[in-house]
């Protein structure tokens, strides 16, 4: 889980930027990092917080002390931060109760008297856990707000109601009237494209695996369904323009999830991982206890990284623009807006999207189609299973990913995240193998 997780600097030091709840939890739970630089011995990896005892303590503490107790108290200027932490805990566990419903309704009635930061957190938990609730309250927010992100979050909640007075035309009209320069704002422009269908899947797998994409570079293809409730997959094309295989010659595929726990769209903070290109920076580590001790893959988006750092070169410092980003995309594919989501997300201020493992209890999501994967707050996650008695790592798709990447050249590597179609099913090797073989010929 990566809300404000880590920012990796040039000297490889990590700046922790947790919310208050994370600061509290990190005092209680710790992870031991036992990986060598040369390899990963899964059987030696340990995280005490993954034991059954610690997970139960954590869950009970969040429900009783962080959620129920906090939301029973009055909402005011001094308690806003605690309420926001409670919202985050609710999202993490998918937790709702009569008390939380009453508290959220009360907070929505005080919406205009709260800070923008609190408003965002409130709308986020409503979108995440109350899909069919608070229509009238959020309608008032939509009509009254002049904040672009608040407007976009409210619109995304209301569009889900079947009998809503709001439809695409209504949203578009309201957007243009309220924000005359809407097409100069990355969030509003993305919202417009989202609601007007210009980000539908419009390409073939032949195109995705084409060697025209950044020749002489390692590319990590992170393939997802349009419906992020299903498990995606990672395959890796080496610098020699061949896909990574195991000793038997079989293409290696690593299950992967690019779904945020909120399931908000890519242009909203803590939303799903954007499609498009990410620059691979390094294999690193984090002290974030929700990610755990398994090494992470450090990634960066346009605007988050300087142009020369993103492109792994020594070009003079220049400003980001579409022409620069287009260097990654063959001319015949540049009309497809799906490739530009990471560009818009970076312009909107999204950061710290990495590929990582997880110590979060997958049982929070046992009724979800993506189980036993655990969603993040925008990152690309690979499932890990831990022994509930010993806290030792039993299985790790993240470790598998890192081990493979240690064998290839990632000094000029990129990750391309793309939704391949709209099927409601996990992505398997059989879905993509023939297209890979064709691309390699």
TORKOL-698095 format. One record per residue (C-alpha): residue number from 1; residue in one letter; x, z, y. Coordinates in pm, whole numbers. Each point is the difference from the previous one (the first is absolute). Example, Ala and Ser with C-alpha at 12.3 -4.5 7.8 and 13.67 -1.06 7.14 Angstrom:
<atoms>
(atom 1,A,(1230,780,-450))
(atom 2,S,(137,-66,344))
</atoms>
This chain:
<atoms>
(atom 1,X,(0,0,0))
(atom 2,X,(164,-111,318))
(atom 3,X,(-185,111,310))
(atom 4,X,(287,1,249))
(atom 5,X,(233,16,-297))
(atom 6,X,(356,-87,93))
(atom 7,X,(192,-220,237))
(atom 8,X,(329,-124,-147))
(atom 9,X,(272,-39,262))
(atom 10,X,(324,-201,-3))
(atom 11,X,(206,297,-110))
(atom 12,X,(-240,54,-292))
(atom 13,X,(-118,333,133))
(atom 14,X,(-371,64,-36))
(atom 15,X,(-210,126,286))
(atom 16,X,(-296,192,-135))
(atom 17,X,(-320,-61,194))
(atom 18,X,(-262,180,-208))
(atom 19,X,(-327,125,135))
(atom 20,X,(-39,377,11))
(atom 21,X,(-146,11,-348))
(atom 22,X,(304,-167,-147))
(atom 23,X,(227,247,176))
(atom 24,X,(-199,280,-158))
(atom 25,X,(6,-148,-347))
(atom 26,X,(368,-86,2))
(atom 27,X,(77,371,37))
(atom 28,X,(-185,67,-321))
(atom 29,X,(89,-297,-217))
(atom 30,X,(333,-170,-54))
(atom 31,X,(140,-291,-196))
(atom 32,X,(342,-30,-159))
(atom 33,X,(176,-334,31))
(atom 34,X,(205,-69,-311))
(atom 35,X,(68,-375,18))
(atom 36,X,(348,-138,4))
(atom 37,X,(89,-299,214))
(atom 38,X,(69,-201,-313))
(atom 39,X,(-316,59,-198))
(atom 40,X,(-319,195,-54))
(atom 41,X,(-34,235,-291))
(atom 42,X,(-374,55,-6))
(atom 43,X,(26,281,-252))
(atom 44,X,(210,204,245))
(atom 45,X,(-229,-33,301))
(atom 46,X,(-196,312,90))
(atom 47,X,(-261,100,257))
(atom 48,X,(-139,352,-27))
(atom 49,X,(-308,-86,204))
(atom 50,X,(-122,-237,-275))
(atom 51,X,(-56,281,-251))
(atom 52,X,(-357,98,-77))
(atom 53,X,(48,343,155))
(atom 54,X,(135,-131,329))
(atom 55,X,(-256,-279,21))
(atom 56,X,(-283,250,-47))
(atom 57,X,(149,230,265))
(atom 58,X,(32,-291,239))
(atom 59,X,(-356,-120,-58))
(atom 60,X,(-156,344,34))
(atom 61,X,(198,73,316))
(atom 62,X,(-110,-326,163))
(atom 63,X,(-367,44,-88))
(atom 64,X,(-37,368,75))
(atom 65,X,(241,55,288))
(atom 66,X,(60,-338,157))
(atom 67,X,(-340,-169,-31))
(atom 68,X,(-285,246,-44))
(atom 69,X,(141,282,212))
(atom 70,X,(120,-223,283))
(atom 71,X,(-318,-207,22))
(atom 72,X,(-208,319,12))
(atom 73,X,(166,86,328))
(atom 74,X,(-92,-133,343))
(atom 75,X,(142,-334,109))
(atom 76,X,(178,31,334))
(atom 77,X,(323,-105,167))
(atom 78,X,(208,254,-189))
(atom 79,X,(-149,-77,-343))
(atom 80,X,(6,-382,10))
(atom 81,X,(334,-24,-183))
(atom 82,X,(-121,226,-281))
(atom 83,X,(-316,-207,-37))
(atom 84,X,(208,-317,-20))
(atom 85,X,(206,154,-281))
(atom 86,X,(-322,82,-181))
(atom 87,X,(-114,-362,30))
(atom 88,X,(328,-115,-152))
(atom 89,X,(-37,246,-290))
(atom 90,X,(-356,-125,-63))
(atom 91,X,(124,-359,-17))
(atom 92,X,(281,91,-236))
(atom 93,X,(-233,159,-254))
(atom 94,X,(-320,-190,74))
(atom 95,X,(-155,338,76))
(atom 96,X,(-344,47,157))
(atom 97,X,(-244,290,23))
(atom 98,X,(-304,108,200))
(atom 99,X,(234,182,233))
(atom 100,X,(216,-307,65))
(atom 101,X,(-306,-215,67))
(atom 102,X,(-133,248,254))
(atom 103,X,(341,34,164))
(atom 104,X,(47,-375,34))
(atom 105,X,(-348,-46,144))
(atom 106,X,(73,271,254))
(atom 107,X,(335,-163,89))
(atom 108,X,(-165,-339,50))
(atom 109,X,(-246,158,241))
(atom 110,X,(299,126,205))
(atom 111,X,(186,-329,-36))
(atom 112,X,(37,-85,370))
(atom 113,X,(149,342,72))
(atom 114,X,(283,-31,-253))
(atom 115,X,(341,-165,22))
(atom 116,X,(63,-359,-115))
(atom 117,X,(223,133,-279))
(atom 118,X,(-281,219,-130))
(atom 119,X,(-253,-282,34))
(atom 120,X,(217,-225,-216))
(atom 121,X,(35,269,-267))
(atom 122,X,(-374,64,4))
(atom 123,X,(-93,-367,-34))
(atom 124,X,(258,-37,-276))
(atom 125,X,(-149,273,-217))
(atom 126,X,(-352,-133,64))
(atom 127,X,(106,-350,-106))
(atom 128,X,(181,137,-306))
(atom 129,X,(-257,243,-137))
(atom 130,X,(-337,-66,166))
(atom 131,X,(-60,-369,-57))
(atom 132,X,(-379,27,32))
(atom 133,X,(-23,276,259))
(atom 134,X,(9,53,378))
(atom 135,X,(-129,-343,100))
(atom 136,X,(-161,117,324))
(atom 137,X,(292,219,101))
(atom 138,X,(255,-279,-52))
(atom 139,X,(-228,-247,180))
(atom 140,X,(22,218,309))
(atom 141,X,(378,3,-33))
(atom 142,X,(11,-380,-22))
(atom 143,X,(-213,-44,310))
(atom 144,X,(176,260,214))
(atom 145,X,(370,-28,-82))
(atom 146,X,(248,-213,194))
(atom 147,X,(288,74,-234))
(atom 148,X,(90,-304,-210))
(atom 149,X,(90,187,-320))
(atom 150,X,(-304,229,17))
(atom 151,X,(-220,-305,50))
(atom 152,X,(154,-175,-301))
(atom 153,X,(-37,306,-223))
(atom 154,X,(-365,46,98))
(atom 155,X,(-73,-368,-58))
(atom 156,X,(153,10,-347))
(atom 157,X,(-221,294,-94))
(atom 158,X,(-323,-153,133))
(atom 159,X,(48,-345,-152))
(atom 160,X,(-44,158,-345))
(atom 161,X,(-364,100,56))
(atom 162,X,(-243,-250,-153))
(atom 163,X,(-278,43,255))
(atom 164,X,(225,46,299))
(atom 165,X,(-100,-160,329))
(atom 166,X,(364,-95,26))
(atom 167,X,(120,-323,-154))
(atom 168,X,(298,-225,60))
(atom 169,X,(-159,-167,301))
(atom 170,X,(-100,333,155))
(atom 171,X,(347,147,-49))
(atom 172,X,(165,-311,143))
(atom 173,X,(-224,2,306))
(atom 174,X,(55,371,61))
(atom 175,X,(374,-36,-48))
(atom 176,X,(30,-284,252))
(atom 177,X,(-219,173,259))
(atom 178,X,(172,336,-30))
(atom 179,X,(355,-136,-20))
(atom 180,X,(32,-324,205))
(atom 181,X,(367,-36,-102))
(atom 182,X,(-69,77,-366))
(atom 183,X,(209,-288,-132))
(atom 184,X,(310,153,164))
(atom 185,X,(-41,316,-208))
(atom 186,X,(131,-12,-359))
(atom 187,X,(-261,244,-134))
(atom 188,X,(-299,-176,158))
(atom 189,X,(131,-344,-94))
(atom 190,X,(44,117,-359))
(atom 191,X,(-349,153,5))
(atom 192,X,(-143,-330,122))
(atom 193,X,(182,-195,-272))
(atom 194,X,(-107,254,-260))
(atom 195,X,(-369,-19,85))
(atom 196,X,(-2,-374,50))
(atom 197,X,(149,-78,-339))
(atom 198,X,(326,-159,108))
(atom 199,X,(202,216,-240))
(atom 200,X,(-170,-118,-319))
(atom 201,X,(223,-98,-292))
(atom 202,X,(95,-364,65))
(atom 203,X,(299,-85,-214))
(atom 204,X,(111,-54,-357))
(atom 205,X,(251,186,-211))
(atom 206,X,(212,-314,-4))
(atom 207,X,(46,50,372))
(atom 208,X,(83,369,-26))
(atom 209,X,(278,-50,-254))
(atom 210,X,(136,-306,175))
(atom 211,X,(376,1,41))
(atom 212,X,(-58,-124,354))
(atom 213,X,(-40,365,97))
(atom 214,X,(336,125,125))
(atom 215,X,(241,-172,-239))
(atom 216,X,(320,186,-92))
(atom 217,X,(-171,336,48))
(atom 218,X,(-142,253,-240))
(atom 219,X,(-378,19,41))
(atom 220,X,(-217,281,-132))
(atom 221,X,(-348,-145,-50))
(atom 222,X,(-257,279,31))
(atom 223,X,(-321,-161,-124))
(atom 224,X,(-338,160,60))
(atom 225,X,(-367,-79,-37))
(atom 226,X,(-209,-25,316))
(atom 227,X,(-181,305,-136))
(atom 228,X,(275,260,22))
(atom 229,X,(-188,226,-241))
(atom 230,X,(180,-191,-275))
(atom 231,X,(359,29,-107))
(atom 232,X,(237,-267,123))
(atom 233,X,(341,-99,-130))
(atom 234,X,(357,-61,108))
(atom 235,X,(225,-280,-124))
(atom 236,X,(345,-70,139))
(atom 237,X,(169,-333,69))
(atom 238,X,(376,41,1))
(atom 239,X,(238,-163,246))
(atom 240,X,(65,-267,-267))
(atom 241,X,(-367,-99,32))
(atom 242,X,(-89,128,-347))
(atom 243,X,(-247,278,-71))
(atom 244,X,(133,322,-154))
(atom 245,X,(-47,23,-377))
(atom 246,X,(64,259,-268))
(atom 247,X,(245,-43,-288))
(atom 248,X,(-257,-197,-201))
(atom 249,X,(-49,-250,284))
(atom 250,X,(-341,131,103))
(atom 251,X,(-74,10,373))
(atom 252,X,(0,360,117))
(atom 253,X,(-320,107,177))
(atom 254,X,(-38,342,162))
(atom 255,X,(-351,138,67))
(atom 256,X,(-44,85,366))
(atom 257,X,(-266,129,239))
(atom 258,X,(-24,-101,367))
(atom 259,X,(-316,193,74))
(atom 260,X,(-23,276,254))
(atom 261,X,(-207,305,-86))
(atom 262,X,(-212,-91,302))
(atom 263,X,(-45,-367,-103))
(atom 264,X,(-3,-86,371))
(atom 265,X,(118,-352,89))
(atom 266,X,(366,-74,62))
(atom 267,X,(-15,6,381))
(atom 268,X,(-111,364,13))
(atom 269,X,(246,288,-33))
(atom 270,X,(-7,137,-358))
(atom 271,X,(-177,-316,-119))
(atom 272,X,(88,-219,-297))
(atom 273,X,(345,-157,-19))
(atom 274,X,(-2,-320,209))
(atom 275,X,(60,-337,-157))
(atom 276,X,(304,-191,114))
(atom 277,X,(375,52,12))
(atom 278,X,(197,322,4))
(atom 279,X,(375,22,35))
(atom 280,X,(171,189,-283))
(atom 281,X,(245,242,157))
(atom 282,X,(137,226,-268))
(atom 283,X,(-63,227,-296))
(atom 284,X,(-34,350,139))
(atom 285,X,(-146,345,-44))
(atom 286,X,(-254,217,175))
(atom 287,X,(-78,371,21))
(atom 288,X,(-373,-75,4))
(atom 289,X,(-130,212,-285))
(atom 290,X,(-297,-232,-60))
(atom 291,X,(240,-284,-78))
(atom 292,X,(238,211,-202))
(atom 293,X,(358,-44,-120))
(atom 294,X,(-11,-360,-122))
(atom 295,X,(194,-233,234))
(atom 296,X,(-206,-203,245))
(atom 297,X,(31,-359,117))
(atom 298,X,(44,-1,376))
(atom 299,X,(-197,-279,169))
(atom 300,X,(-60,-102,358))
(atom 301,X,(-250,-218,185))
(atom 302,X,(30,-218,309))
(atom 303,X,(14,208,320))
(atom 304,X,(86,308,-207))
(atom 305,X,(344,-156,-54))
(atom 306,X,(198,-203,247))
(atom 307,X,(7,-374,-70))
(atom 308,X,(360,-4,-121))
(atom 309,X,(-47,304,-224))
(atom 310,X,(-315,-152,-149))
(atom 311,X,(176,-330,-73))
(atom 312,X,(323,163,-121))
(atom 313,X,(212,-198,246))
(atom 314,X,(203,33,316))
(atom 315,X,(-215,-207,234))
(atom 316,X,(-22,118,361))
(atom 317,X,(-273,252,66))
(atom 318,X,(-321,-190,68))
(atom 319,X,(-364,93,42))
(atom 320,X,(-239,-38,-291))
(atom 321,X,(-234,-300,17))
(atom 322,X,(-189,-227,-238))
(atom 323,X,(272,-264,4))
(atom 324,X,(255,252,-123))
(atom 325,X,(-224,127,-280))
(atom 326,X,(-79,-359,-97))
(atom 327,X,(358,-40,-116))
(atom 328,X,(-114,173,-320))
(atom 329,X,(-287,-239,-69))
(atom 330,X,(26,-369,-97))
(atom 331,X,(-171,-225,256))
(atom 332,X,(-276,-111,-237))
(atom 333,X,(-108,363,-57))
(atom 334,X,(-2,125,360))
(atom 335,X,(-374,-48,54))
(atom 336,X,(-81,280,-245))
(atom 337,X,(-56,322,196))
(atom 338,X,(51,213,-311))
(atom 339,X,(375,-37,39))
(atom 340,X,(-14,151,351))
(atom 341,X,(-165,337,-66))
(atom 342,X,(331,190,-1))
(atom 343,X,(84,-166,332))
(atom 344,X,(-329,114,157))
(atom 345,X,(27,344,-161))
(atom 346,X,(349,46,140))
(atom 347,X,(-121,-114,341))
(atom 348,X,(-281,256,-24))
(atom 349,X,(256,275,-59))
(atom 350,X,(-15,55,-375))
(atom 351,X,(327,128,-148))
(atom 352,X,(154,172,-302))
(atom 353,X,(-158,-211,-272))
(atom 354,X,(232,34,-298))
(atom 355,X,(-16,-36,-380))
(atom 356,X,(7,335,-175))
(atom 357,X,(-100,216,-293))
(atom 358,X,(-236,296,5))
(atom 359,X,(-38,365,-91))
(atom 360,X,(-370,4,96))
(atom 361,X,(-233,104,-280))
(atom 362,X,(-160,-324,-127))
(atom 363,X,(-302,198,-122))
(atom 364,X,(-131,-5,357))
(atom 365,X,(-70,-368,-65))
(atom 366,X,(-105,4,-365))
(atom 367,X,(-332,-173,78))
(atom 368,X,(169,-282,194))
(atom 369,X,(84,-342,-143))
(atom 370,X,(363,38,106))
(atom 371,X,(57,324,-199))
(atom 372,X,(262,126,-94))
(atom 373,X,(155,-146,316))
(atom 374,X,(-22,213,311))
(atom 375,X,(-73,-154,341))
(atom 376,X,(216,67,303))
(atom 377,X,(-61,-25,373))
(atom 378,X,(116,-358,22))
(atom 379,X,(302,-20,-228))
(atom 380,X,(56,-191,-324))
(atom 381,X,(-11,250,-286))
(atom 382,X,(113,-17,-360))
(atom 383,X,(-152,248,-245))
(atom 384,X,(192,295,-141))
(atom 385,X,(-115,244,-267))
(atom 386,X,(143,351,-25))
(atom 387,X,(-3,263,-275))
(atom 388,X,(-250,263,112))
(atom 389,X,(188,276,-181))
(atom 390,X,(360,-73,94))
(atom 391,X,(-30,-210,315))
(atom 392,X,(225,-266,-149))
(atom 393,X,(-62,-368,64))
(atom 394,X,(-145,-168,-309))
(atom 395,X,(-57,-350,135))
(atom 396,X,(76,-183,323))
(atom 397,X,(-75,-353,115))
(atom 398,X,(185,85,320))
(atom 399,X,(314,84,-196))
(atom 400,X,(-37,-329,-184))
(atom 401,X,(-21,-187,331))
(atom 402,X,(306,175,141))
(atom 403,X,(206,-56,-314))
(atom 404,X,(-70,-374,17))
(atom 405,X,(83,-18,369))
(atom 406,X,(334,170,-62))
(atom 407,X,(96,-301,-213))
(atom 408,X,(-73,-267,263))
(atom 409,X,(120,-82,350))
(atom 410,X,(-239,154,254))
(atom 411,X,(227,-39,301))
(atom 412,X,(-215,-291,119))
(atom 413,X,(-324,83,-181))
(atom 414,X,(-365,-10,102))
(atom 415,X,(-326,125,-145))
(atom 416,X,(-301,-232,23))
(atom 417,X,(-335,172,-50))
(atom 418,X,(-285,-243,-68))
(atom 419,X,(-357,24,-131))
(atom 420,X,(-16,-271,-264))
(atom 421,X,(-378,-16,-47))
(atom 422,X,(-331,189,9))
(atom 423,X,(-33,92,-368))
(atom 424,X,(-91,358,-83))
(atom 425,X,(268,65,-261))
(atom 426,X,(353,135,-28))
(atom 427,X,(270,-266,31))
(atom 428,X,(180,-70,-325))
(atom 429,X,(290,-225,-95))
(atom 430,X,(-237,-248,-162))
(atom 431,X,(-161,-57,342))
(atom 432,X,(320,-123,159))
(atom 433,X,(251,-98,-269))
(atom 434,X,(-81,-373,-18))
(atom 435,X,(35,-33,377))
(atom 436,X,(338,174,-5))
(atom 437,X,(125,-228,-276))
(atom 438,X,(-119,-303,192))
(atom 439,X,(175,120,318))
(atom 440,X,(328,49,-186))
(atom 441,X,(15,-356,-134))
</atoms>
